[in-house]
Amino acid sequence: MQALLDRALKTVLAKGTLRVTGPDGVVRQYGDGTGKAVNITIRTQAAAAKIAADADLYLGECYMDGSLDVSGGSTIYDALALLLDNAQVYRMPKAAKAAYAMRKALKRVDQYNPVGKAKNNVAHHYDLSGALYDLFLDRDRQYSCAYFETDDGSLEDAQLAKKRHLAAKLNIRPGMKVLDIGSGLGGRGLYIAEICGAEVTGVTLSEEQHKLSNERARQRGVAGQVQFLLKDYRLLEQKFDRIVSVGMFEHVGVGHFREFFTKVNALLKDDGVAVLHSINRSAGPGATSAWIKKYIFPGGYIPALSEVLPHIEKTGLYVTDIEILRLHYAKTLREWGARFASHRDRAKELYDDRFCRMWEFYLAASECAFRYSGMNNFQIQFAKNQHVLPFTRNYMIEEEERLRDIDSRLPRFKSVTAE
């Protein structure tokens, strides 16, 4: 079985240097010998066979159980970066092509997310201990792509800039009713309430997020202005002036895209504006990684713009602005990975070593996907009436500066301390 892996690596690795110590103890080298060598060890024949058959699933699994490891100063990020950088140009092994084709064929089944199942899928990831997220997120616990206004900006500054950037696009006025679909730990809703003067309703399916976000609103003294509900957005009936959704659409599922925009249309007032922020698959429709689907985001799918825009059009909504954030999530994930690494011992106390290896692989693989595999983020602004917004997008820049003047003079609040 090691011969199959040897053949697969020769197919994929054409540049860089990968040294693999196999279960027989023999070191084999792949690539053209350039760059810093990445060293990995595969400890069993079974692991070699699995990785050769379906690396998308078993590379992560074998790293989690220790049958694949990195050595000689290399990290799992180094290994994944080398593999994915090569994958941009060189051929995919036949077995990997077949596995990927099967996942694409079954994606509507995998992403069937009715109301009850959607909550269970969310709980799998977002109801982990809040103490875990404290280890690597910014002080406001923003668990989505930050917006780096400068290349050397801090994660805290970039997450604040993300909230400001979105609020500017929404063109919010005091007293407006704003819905946040997938409100997370509440930072975005609190910003919109405190800085923009809006009345905010946030909805989440995570019990952990629901509890902590409402506690934050009470601590900040805005519980009467902001409410966070443990509720599926599909069960809402109220109309809103503005709707925002960040990092939630990836959990909707391709078979539910029409349902999402139909419901948003129903919830949006006739003169309302909405902004959707999501990861984007720039190479076009694809399939969720088998490992990500099994261990991190069951039922999840990263959409392509070509899969999203037709549903906006067919539900009678006008696309009024689109922005692509290219490498912002790669920078965000780099920060998260470094912070997690520095607190790994605490994460191990919360869970165990296998969990830590799973989380390391998740953060590293995600960063590499944004650096080498064409993933980025889109922000789509849309409305029911194309006349409701100013004539040019200059208002976004002006509003962003106005909000910056306000939020720069306020104290930076920390998250509720996790138990």
C-alpha positions in Angstrom: 0.0 0.0 0.0 2.9 2.3 0.5 3.6 2.1 -3.2 0.2 3.7 -3.9 1.1 6.7 -1.6 4.5 6.9 -3.3 2.8 7.1 -6.7 0.3 9.7 -5.5 3.0 12.0 -4.0 5.0 11.8 -7.2 1.9 12.9 -9.0 1.2 15.9 -6.7 4.6 17.1 -5.6 6.6 18.8 -8.4 8.0 21.8 -6.5 9.4 22.2 -3.0 10.8 19.4 -0.9 8.8 16.8 1.1 10.6 14.1 3.0 8.4 11.2 4.1 9.6 8.6 6.6 7.5 5.6 5.9 6.4 2.8 8.2 9.4 0.8 6.9 11.7 3.5 8.3 12.9 4.5 4.8 13.0 8.2 4.0 11.7 9.2 0.6 11.9 12.6 -0.9 9.5 14.3 -3.3 9.5 17.5 -5.2 12.3 19.3 -7.0 14.5 19.8 -3.9 13.9 23.5 -3.6 13.0 25.5 -0.5 13.0 24.4 3.1 12.3 20.7 3.5 9.1 19.6 5.2 9.4 16.4 7.2 6.6 14.0 7.9 6.4 10.5 9.4 3.8 7.9 8.5 3.8 5.3 11.2 1.6 2.5 9.8 0.9 0.8 6.5 -2.8 1.4 7.2 -2.3 5.1 7.4 -0.3 5.1 4.2 -3.1 3.2 2.4 -5.8 5.5 3.8 -4.0 8.7 2.8 -3.3 7.3 -0.7 -7.0 6.4 -1.1 -8.5 9.6 0.1 -6.2 12.3 1.5 -9.0 14.8 1.9 -10.5 12.7 4.7 -7.6 10.6 6.1 -4.7 13.1 6.1 -6.5 14.9 8.9 -7.7 11.7 10.6 -4.2 10.3 10.7 -2.8 13.5 12.1 -5.4 13.5 14.8 -4.6 9.9 15.9 -0.8 10.4 15.5 -0.3 7.8 12.8 0.9 10.8 10.7 3.2 13.3 12.3 5.6 16.2 11.5 9.2 16.4 12.6 12.5 18.2 12.2 11.1 21.7 12.9 8.2 21.3 10.4 4.6 22.0 11.4 1.3 20.6 10.0 0.8 24.0 8.4 4.1 23.6 6.5 3.0 20.2 5.2 -0.5 21.4 4.1 0.9 24.6 2.6 3.3 22.6 0.4 0.6 20.1 -0.7 -2.0 22.8 -1.5 0.5 25.1 -3.2 1.4 22.2 -5.5 -2.3 21.3 -6.0 -2.9 24.7 -7.7 -0.8 23.6 -10.7 -0.3 19.9 -10.7 -2.6 16.9 -11.3 -4.9 15.3 -8.7 -4.4 11.5 -8.3 -7.2 9.5 -9.8 -8.4 8.2 -6.4 -8.8 11.7 -5.1 -10.6 12.8 -8.2 -13.1 9.9 -7.8 -13.7 10.7 -4.1 -14.2 14.4 -4.9 -16.7 13.7 -7.7 -18.7 11.5 -5.3 -18.8 14.2 -2.7 -20.1 16.7 -5.3 -22.8 14.3 -6.4 -24.0 13.8 -2.9 -23.7 17.4 -1.6 -27.5 18.1 -1.6 -28.0 15.1 0.6 -25.2 16.0 3.0 -26.4 19.6 3.2 -30.1 18.9 3.9 -30.6 21.2 6.9 -34.2 21.5 8.0 -34.9 23.4 11.2 -34.2 20.7 13.7 -31.1 19.3 12.0 -29.6 22.7 11.5 -29.6 23.3 15.3 -27.8 19.9 15.9 -25.2 20.7 13.2 -24.5 24.1 14.8 -24.2 22.6 18.3 -21.5 20.3 17.0 -19.1 23.2 16.6 -20.5 26.3 18.3 -21.6 24.7 21.6 -18.0 23.8 22.5 -16.7 25.4 25.7 -16.6 29.2 25.6 -13.2 28.9 27.3 -11.8 27.3 24.1 -12.8 30.3 22.0 -11.2 32.6 24.6 -7.9 31.0 23.8 -7.6 32.2 20.2 -10.3 34.8 19.3 -10.0 38.5 19.8 -11.3 40.2 23.0 -14.7 40.7 21.3 -14.9 37.0 20.3 -15.5 37.6 16.6 -15.5 34.2 15.1 -15.4 35.2 11.4 -13.2 36.9 8.9 -11.6 40.1 10.1 -11.0 43.2 7.9 -7.4 44.3 7.9 -7.2 47.9 6.9 -3.4 47.7 7.1 -1.1 44.7 6.6 0.4 45.1 10.1 -2.9 45.7 12.0 -3.8 43.7 15.1 -6.5 41.2 15.1 -8.5 43.3 17.6 -8.3 46.4 15.3 -9.2 44.2 12.2 -12.3 42.7 13.9 -13.5 46.2 15.0 -12.9 47.4 11.4 -15.0 44.5 10.1 -18.0 45.5 12.2 -17.5 49.2 11.2 -17.2 48.2 7.5 -20.4 46.2 7.6 -22.3 48.8 9.5 -21.3 51.5 7.0 -22.6 49.3 4.1 -26.0 48.9 5.9 -26.4 52.7 6.2 -28.1 52.5 9.5 -30.0 55.3 11.1 -30.9 55.6 14.9 -34.0 53.8 15.8 -33.9 51.4 12.9 -34.7 47.7 13.5 -31.8 45.5 12.6 -31.8 41.7 12.3 -28.5 39.8 12.7 -28.9 36.3 11.3 -26.3 34.1 13.0 -25.4 36.6 15.7 -22.6 34.6 17.3 -21.4 35.9 20.6 -23.1 39.2 20.1 -20.2 41.6 19.3 -21.7 42.7 15.9 -25.2 43.3 17.3 -23.8 45.2 20.3 -21.7 47.5 18.0 -24.8 48.2 15.8 -26.8 49.1 18.9 -24.2 51.2 20.7 -22.5 52.9 17.8 -25.4 53.2 15.3 -28.3 53.6 17.8 -30.4 50.8 16.3 -32.7 48.3 17.9 -31.1 44.9 17.3 -32.5 41.4 17.2 -29.9 38.6 16.8 -30.7 35.0 16.2 -28.5 32.0 16.8 -28.9 28.2 17.0 -26.1 27.8 19.5 -27.2 27.6 23.2 -23.7 28.7 24.3 -23.7 31.7 22.1 -27.3 32.6 23.1 -26.4 32.5 26.8 -23.2 34.5 26.5 -24.4 37.2 24.1 -27.4 38.0 26.3 -25.1 38.2 29.3 -22.9 40.6 27.4 -25.9 42.8 26.5 -26.9 42.9 30.2 -23.3 43.8 31.3 -23.2 46.6 28.8 -26.5 48.0 29.8 -28.2 47.6 26.5 -30.5 44.6 27.1 -33.5 46.8 26.4 -32.1 47.7 23.0 -30.6 44.4 21.9 -32.1 40.9 22.2 -30.5 37.6 21.2 -32.9 34.8 20.5 -32.3 31.0 20.4 -34.3 30.6 17.2 -34.0 29.6 13.6 -34.3 32.6 11.3 -36.9 30.7 9.3 -39.4 31.0 12.2 -39.2 34.8 12.5 -42.2 37.0 11.3 -41.2 40.6 12.2 -40.1 43.1 9.5 -36.7 44.8 9.7 -35.1 47.9 8.2 -31.8 46.2 7.9 -30.6 42.6 7.9 -27.0 41.4 8.2 -25.6 37.9 8.2 -21.9 37.1 8.7 -20.4 33.6 8.6 -23.8 31.9 8.8 -24.6 31.3 5.1 -21.9 28.6 5.0 -24.2 26.5 7.2 -27.3 26.9 5.1 -26.6 24.2 2.5 -26.9 24.5 -1.2 -30.4 23.0 -1.3 -31.6 25.8 1.0 -30.3 28.9 -0.8 -33.6 29.8 -2.3 -35.3 29.3 1.0 -32.8 31.6 2.7 -33.3 34.5 0.3 -37.1 34.0 0.1 -37.3 34.3 3.9 -34.9 37.4 4.0 -37.1 39.0 1.3 -40.1 38.4 3.6 -38.4 39.8 6.6 -37.0 42.9 4.9 -39.1 46.1 4.7 -39.8 47.5 1.3 -37.1 50.2 1.8 -34.8 47.8 3.6 -31.2 46.9 2.9 -29.3 43.6 3.7 -25.7 42.6 3.6 -24.5 39.0 3.4 -20.9 38.1 4.3 -19.8 34.6 3.5 -16.8 32.6 2.5 -16.7 32.3 -1.3 -15.5 29.4 -3.5 -13.8 31.4 -6.3 -13.2 28.4 -8.6 -16.9 27.7 -8.9 -19.2 25.1 -7.3 -17.5 22.2 -5.5 -17.9 20.0 -2.4 -17.1 20.3 1.3 -13.9 18.7 2.4 -14.7 15.2 3.8 -12.7 15.8 6.9 -14.3 19.2 7.6 -17.7 17.8 7.1 -17.1 14.9 9.5 -15.2 16.7 12.3 -15.8 20.5 12.1 -18.9 21.7 10.2 -21.4 18.9 9.5 -24.0 20.1 6.9 -21.8 23.0 5.9 -20.8 24.2 2.4 -18.8 27.1 1.1 -20.8 28.6 -1.8 -19.6 30.1 -5.1 -21.0 33.4 -6.2 -22.5 31.6 -9.3 -24.6 29.5 -6.9 -25.8 32.5 -4.8 -26.6 35.3 -7.2 -29.3 33.5 -9.2 -31.3 32.9 -6.0 -31.1 36.6 -5.1 -32.3 37.5 -8.6 -35.1 34.9 -8.6 -36.5 36.1 -5.2 -37.0 39.6 -6.5 -34.1 41.3 -4.7 -31.7 43.7 -6.3 -27.9 43.2 -5.9 -26.6 46.7 -5.1 -23.0 46.1 -4.2 -20.4 43.2 -4.1 -17.0 43.3 -2.5 -14.4 40.4 -2.5 -12.1 40.2 0.5 -9.2 38.2 -0.8 -6.6 37.3 1.9 -8.2 38.8 4.9 -9.3 35.4 6.2 -5.9 33.9 5.7 -4.5 36.6 8.0 -7.3 36.1 10.5 -6.6 32.3 10.6 -2.9 33.0 11.0 -3.6 35.0 14.1 -6.0 32.4 15.4 -3.5 29.6 14.8 -0.7 31.4 16.6 -2.9 32.2 19.6 -4.2 28.6 19.8 -0.6 27.3 19.7 0.4 29.6 22.5 -2.5 28.3 24.7 -2.3 24.7 23.6 -1.7 23.4 27.1 -4.9 25.0 28.3 -6.9 23.6 25.4 -5.5 20.1 26.3 -6.8 20.6 29.9 -10.3 21.5 28.5 -10.3 18.5 26.0 -7.4 16.2 25.2 -4.4 15.9 22.8 -6.5 14.4 20.0 -8.8 17.4 20.1 -5.9 19.8 20.0 -4.4 18.0 17.0 -7.8 18.2 15.3 -8.0 22.0 16.0 -4.5 22.6 14.8 -5.3 20.8 11.6 -8.6 22.7 11.2 -6.9 26.1 11.6 -3.9 25.2 9.4 -6.0 23.6 6.6 -8.4 26.6 6.6 -5.6 29.1 6.3 -4.0 27.2 3.5 -7.3 27.0 1.7 -7.4 30.8 1.7 -3.8 31.2 0.7 -3.5 28.5 -2.0 -7.0 27.1 -3.0 -8.9 30.2 -4.1 -11.1 30.7 -1.1 -12.0 34.2 -0.2 -15.0 36.1 1.2 -17.8 38.0 -0.5 -20.0 40.8 1.0 -23.2 41.1 -1.1 -25.4 44.1 -0.4 -29.0 43.8 -1.7 -32.3 45.5 -1.4 -35.9 45.2 -2.5 -35.8 48.7 -4.1 -32.8 49.9 -6.0 -33.6 53.5 -5.2 -33.2 53.3 -1.4 -29.4 53.9 -1.3 -27.3 56.9 -2.3 -26.3 57.2 -5.9 -22.6 56.3 -5.5 -20.9 54.1 -3.0 -19.0 57.2 -1.6 -21.5 57.1 1.3 -19.9 53.9 2.5 -16.6 55.6 2.9 -18.1 58.7 4.6 -20.1 56.5 6.9 -17.1 54.4 7.8 -15.2 57.5 8.8 -18.1 58.8 10.8 -18.4 55.5 12.7 -14.6 55.4 13.2 -14.7 58.8 14.9 -17.4 57.4 17.3 -15.9 54.0 18.1 -12.3 55.2 18.5 -13.4 57.3 21.5 -15.1 54.4 23.3 -13.4 51.8 25.6 -12.8 48.4 24.1 -14.9 46.0 26.0 -13.7 42.5 26.8 -15.8 39.4 26.4 -17.6 37.8 29.3 -15.1 35.6 31.0 -15.7 32.0 30.0 -16.3 29.4 32.8 
